[in-house]
Amino acid sequence: MSVDSISPDHFRGCKLALIHNHNILVYKRDNRDDIPFPNMWDLPGGGREGNESPEACVLRELIEEFGIALAVSDLGYRQRYKLNHLGGYAYFFAAQLRQQDIDNISFGDEGQYWQLMDISSYLAHPDVIAQHKVRLLDYLKVHTS
C-alpha cells in the first residue's frame, strides 16, 4: 500500500503545541540511545494506541506526560501531515495553555524536565526536533497577526 493510498484515519501519532503568553510548553527528552531524538526538546504527544482518534491520542498523551486534562473543544488547531519515511500520518494540534494548567503540572516519567520556552527561542534552538519547528511555523502563519 502506498502512502498516498493510506486512509486519513491511518495515523501513527500526534503532537501538541501548548501556548501561554508567547511561550510553548516543552520537555527535554531522555538521553538514551534506544529512543528517537534523545536529549532533544520535544512537545507533548506520542504514538497512537489501538483505534483511538487523533484527539483522543493527543489528550491521553497530555494527561500521561503532564497531568493536564483538556477537552477536545480546547484544541484550537489541527493539521494532518504525511509521514513519508514511515507511511501514514501524524497530527499536529495547538491550544492555549491556562495558568491553572501550568500550576497543576504533574510531570510524568518520560523526559528529564519540562519548561515554558519563549517561542522565538524554541524556533531558534538547535536541539528542537526539526519537523516540530516546521509544524509550529505552519500554525503561527495562521494564528498570529
JOSUL-V904626 format. One record per run of one state. SS is the DSSP state (h for helix, s for strand, l for the rest). FROM is the first residue (numbers start at 1). LEN is the number of residues. If there is no record, write none. Layout:
ss:from:len
SS:FROM:LEN
SS:FROM:LEN
This chain:
ss:from:len
l:1:2
h:3:3
l:6:5
s:11:10
l:21:2
s:23:6
l:29:12
s:41:2
l:43:1
s:44:4
l:48:6
h:54:13
l:67:5
h:72:3
l:75:2
s:77:6
l:83:6
s:89:8
l:97:2
h:99:5
l:104:9
s:113:6
h:119:6
l:125:3
s:128:1
l:129:1
h:130:14
l:144:2
